[in-house]
């Protein structure tokens, strides 16, 4: 089960204390907590990516990618922030999925696939 990060302090905690893994389609910030609570994920897109319509579309794509990957994800005690890029808007969906899987593996997260 994966919960959501919603408060600014949670996002800042991941940014300051976590690890940053950039890919072509997204940037993943990941923080290993020392507990057995469910994983949490947050999504953010800056104004440099585009107007509100574009930013919302990018966030929806990131949420969909996380839902797809989360089926093979059984890891507790981590916080993640997915940051959308300009390329996320036009990049093929499966390429974004591969970017996320690559970033998770690079962070040491083992997927069940």
Buried (B, 14 or more C-beta within 10 A) or exposed (E): EBEEBEEEEBBEBBBEEBBBBEBEBBBBBBBBBEEEEEBBBBBBBEEEBBEEEBBEBBBEBBBEBBEBBBEEBEBEBBBBBBBBBBBBBEBEEEBBBBBBBBBBEEBEBEBEE
